[in-house]
Amino acid sequence: MEYPVYLIGYMGAGKTTAGRLLAQKLGWHFVDLDEAFKEIHGLSTADYIRTYGLEDFRHKEKYVVEDLADQVPFDNIIYATGGGYPCWEDNMDCLLELGTSIYLRWKPEHLAKRLSLTDLSERPILQGRTEEELLQFIAPQLKAREPFYSRAHHIYDVKICDEQSDERIAEDLFRLIRQRV
């Protein structure tokens, strides 16, 4: 397995939460690319998109990923990407070259349930939607993104949506990485 590791998947898939837990278990560093974006540009991704638009955000996001890959002096890092990052221009090719990518794949109905239980204020395109409306929104987006996400080096299918999902994901990915080291 080549390092660093990039976690990809739809918003709410657990890239950040499970990624932090995984990094702790491995004794590695963790970088949430949305947080890195905020540190560099001074706005959260949601605020940046509201202010400057999605296209400008995607261009800036690409540079954040590439700059971090060039500047960070060690490989033992878990990165959590933004949900749409792999689907923009040649970003998935970039991730495949930079390290190992792992797709956290959820069923749309489980993602809708999971997201409905969170604060959607930092997810402008989901704000105010019911669980059913979330499912109607997520299902076609996931289908459109699947060709990008499924190019990941590894696909981790999340089986159950419950309070332990992030811990289970982290534990399973820990075993995957340890088997490949």
Secondary structure as the mmCIF struct_conf table of DSSP 4:
data_model
#
loop_
_struct_conf.conf_type_id
_struct_conf.id
_struct_conf.beg_label_comp_id
_struct_conf.beg_label_asym_id
_struct_conf.beg_label_seq_id
_struct_conf.end_label_comp_id
_struct_conf.end_label_asym_id
_struct_conf.end_label_seq_id
BEND BEND1 TYR A 3 PRO A 4
STRN STRN1 VAL A 5 ILE A 8
BEND BEND2 TYR A 10 TYR A 10
TURN_TY1_P TURN_TY1_P1 MET A 11 GLY A 12
BEND BEND3 ALA A 13 GLY A 14
HELX_RH_AL_P HELX_RH_AL_P1 LYS A 15 LEU A 26
TURN_TY1_P TURN_TY1_P2 GLY A 27 GLY A 27
STRN STRN2 HIS A 29 ASP A 32
HELX_RH_AL_P HELX_RH_AL_P2 LEU A 33 HIS A 41
BEND BEND4 GLY A 42 LEU A 43
HELX_RH_AL_P HELX_RH_AL_P3 THR A 45 TYR A 52
HELX_RH_AL_P HELX_RH_AL_P4 LEU A 54 GLN A 71
BEND BEND5 ASP A 75 ASP A 75
STRN STRN3 ILE A 77 ALA A 80
TURN_TY1_P TURN_TY1_P3 GLY A 83 GLY A 84
HELX_RH_3T_P HELX_RH_3T_P1 TYR A 85 CYS A 87
BEND BEND6 TRP A 88 TRP A 88
TURN_TY1_P TURN_TY1_P4 GLU A 89 ASP A 90
HELX_RH_AL_P HELX_RH_AL_P5 ASN A 91 LEU A 98
BEND BEND7 GLY A 99 GLY A 99
STRN STRN4 THR A 100 ARG A 105
HELX_RH_AL_P HELX_RH_AL_P6 PRO A 108 SER A 116
TURN_TY1_P TURN_TY1_P5 LEU A 117 LEU A 117
BEND BEND8 THR A 118 THR A 118
HELX_RH_3T_P HELX_RH_3T_P2 LEU A 120 GLU A 122
TURN_TY1_P TURN_TY1_P6 PRO A 124 GLY A 128
HELX_RH_AL_P HELX_RH_AL_P7 GLU A 131 TYR A 149
TURN_TY1_P TURN_TY1_P7 SER A 150 ARG A 151
BEND BEND9 ALA A 152 HIS A 153
STRN STRN5 HIS A 154 ASP A 157
BEND BEND10 ASP A 162 ASP A 162
TURN_TY1_P TURN_TY1_P8 GLU A 163 GLN A 164
HELX_RH_AL_P HELX_RH_AL_P8 SER A 165 ARG A 180
#
